[in-house]
Amino acid sequence: MTKFDEAFVLSKLSRRLDIKFKKRKPNLKGWGRPDGYAIVDGVSLFVEIENTQKHPDTNVLKYWPFLEEEGTEKMILVHVFSSQSPGVSGSRSSLAEWVAKKICSKFGDKFKYFRIIFRMPEEEIEGLEKLSHLIRRLKERV
């Protein structure tokens, strides 16, 4: 399995999306911490990176109680998978997407979910186009 680290993925996303990730990652009110964090025009962008994780659903699920408790924050969750990650396909991957749809349905425009697949060694990033478009729209609002 080809493995990449968080810093590598965040640097690639930073360049491709023209955003800067913060060094300090926020605590999600006791539900965990994201792998990456940035603010784009007042919207929090959280990144969860699945490299060797076999349960990607938990990395999506932790945002539900955070949103329930926080209530006011708009956020984007970018869920990044290595193409070789054991969590990229199968029931846990499907469950992660199902949970994300439920959160989107419950919270409306306060929660956006993007699933990205990072292919190594080519460094192709599948699923980045829609996220890039949203980031550009957010930046143009300023």
PLY file of the C-alpha trace (Angstrom):
ply
format ascii 1.0
element vertex 142
property float x
property float y
property float z
element edge 141
property int vertex1
property int vertex2
end_header
0.00 0.00 0.00
1.26 3.46 -0.88
0.99 5.67 2.19
1.05 9.43 2.48
1.21 11.57 5.56
-1.08 14.36 6.65
1.44 17.14 6.00
1.92 15.95 2.41
-1.83 15.85 1.72
-2.46 19.21 3.37
0.34 20.85 1.38
-1.13 19.50 -1.88
-4.63 20.67 -0.97
-3.29 24.05 0.14
-1.65 24.62 -3.23
-4.53 23.29 -5.32
-7.21 25.22 -3.39
-5.10 28.31 -2.66
-5.82 28.20 1.07
-3.63 28.12 4.17
-4.17 25.50 6.83
-3.75 26.53 10.44
-1.06 24.86 12.52
-3.41 24.53 15.49
-6.28 22.10 15.01
-9.42 22.82 17.03
-10.94 20.42 19.53
-14.42 19.48 18.30
-15.99 19.90 21.74
-14.52 16.60 22.92
-15.45 14.64 19.78
-11.91 14.62 18.39
-9.72 16.80 16.23
-9.55 17.16 12.46
-6.41 16.31 10.52
-6.48 19.74 8.89
-8.25 23.05 9.49
-8.63 26.32 7.61
-11.07 29.21 7.49
-12.31 30.41 4.12
-14.39 33.61 4.24
-15.76 32.75 7.68
-16.50 29.11 6.82
-14.56 26.42 8.68
-12.93 23.83 6.44
-12.08 20.58 8.18
-10.01 17.81 6.60
-10.11 14.16 7.59
-7.43 11.98 5.99
-7.99 8.24 5.61
-4.76 6.46 5.00
-4.85 3.27 7.00
-8.18 3.79 8.81
-10.68 0.98 8.35
-13.56 2.95 9.89
-13.89 6.21 7.94
-17.49 6.55 9.11
-16.35 7.65 12.58
-14.38 10.55 11.09
-17.62 11.86 9.56
-19.88 10.96 12.47
-17.95 13.08 15.00
-19.12 16.24 13.21
-22.80 15.50 13.93
-22.67 16.03 17.72
-20.26 18.93 17.18
-22.82 20.64 14.93
-25.63 19.81 17.36
-23.72 21.49 20.19
-22.10 24.33 18.21
-25.16 25.11 16.13
-23.99 28.33 14.46
-20.84 27.37 12.59
-20.89 26.75 8.83
-18.45 24.08 7.80
-17.04 22.09 4.94
-15.76 18.58 5.60
-13.18 17.34 3.12
-12.81 13.59 3.48
-9.57 12.50 1.81
-8.83 8.86 1.02
-5.69 7.26 -0.29
-6.69 5.16 -3.29
-5.06 2.27 -1.44
-6.75 2.91 1.91
-8.70 -0.02 3.31
-11.57 2.41 3.99
-11.91 3.75 0.42
-14.58 1.19 -0.52
-16.90 -1.24 1.19
-19.60 -0.90 3.79
-17.74 1.54 6.08
-17.08 3.89 3.17
-20.74 3.69 2.15
-21.74 4.34 5.76
-19.49 7.42 5.87
-21.23 8.84 2.79
-24.66 7.95 4.20
-23.89 9.70 7.50
-22.63 12.76 5.58
-25.89 12.90 3.59
-27.90 12.69 6.82
-25.88 15.51 8.38
-26.32 17.62 5.21
-30.05 16.94 5.31
-30.35 17.87 8.99
-28.20 21.00 8.93
-28.81 22.31 5.41
-26.26 24.85 4.22
-24.32 24.67 7.51
-22.60 21.43 6.43
-21.02 20.50 3.10
-19.25 17.19 2.48
-16.65 16.43 -0.18
-15.12 13.00 -0.71
-11.68 13.14 -2.33
-9.53 10.23 -3.50
-5.80 10.87 -3.67
-4.06 8.56 -6.12
-0.40 7.84 -5.53
2.22 8.03 -6.95
0.59 10.08 -9.72
-0.72 12.61 -7.18
-4.06 12.82 -8.96
-6.87 14.13 -6.77
-10.27 12.75 -7.75
-13.29 14.78 -6.67
-11.51 18.12 -6.21
-13.36 20.07 -8.92
-16.60 20.73 -6.99
-14.67 21.68 -3.85
-12.44 24.06 -5.85
-15.53 25.69 -7.34
-17.08 26.22 -3.89
-13.84 27.68 -2.48
-13.61 30.10 -5.42
-17.23 31.19 -4.86
-16.58 31.76 -1.14
-13.49 33.88 -1.92
-15.38 35.93 -4.53
-18.01 36.94 -1.95
-15.49 39.09 -0.10
0 1
1 2
2 3
3 4
4 5
5 6
6 7
7 8
8 9
9 10
10 11
11 12
12 13
13 14
14 15
15 16
16 17
17 18
18 19
19 20
20 21
21 22
22 23
23 24
24 25
25 26
26 27
27 28
28 29
29 30
30 31
31 32
32 33
33 34
34 35
35 36
36 37
37 38
38 39
39 40
40 41
41 42
42 43
43 44
44 45
45 46
46 47
47 48
48 49
49 50
50 51
51 52
52 53
53 54
54 55
55 56
56 57
57 58
58 59
59 60
60 61
61 62
62 63
63 64
64 65
65 66
66 67
67 68
68 69
69 70
70 71
71 72
72 73
73 74
74 75
75 76
76 77
77 78
78 79
79 80
80 81
81 82
82 83
83 84
84 85
85 86
86 87
87 88
88 89
89 90
90 91
91 92
92 93
93 94
94 95
95 96
96 97
97 98
98 99
99 100
100 101
101 102
102 103
103 104
104 105
105 106
106 107
107 108
108 109
109 110
110 111
111 112
112 113
113 114
114 115
115 116
116 117
117 118
118 119
119 120
120 121
121 122
122 123
123 124
124 125
125 126
126 127
127 128
128 129
129 130
130 131
131 132
132 133
133 134
134 135
135 136
136 137
137 138
138 139
139 140
140 141
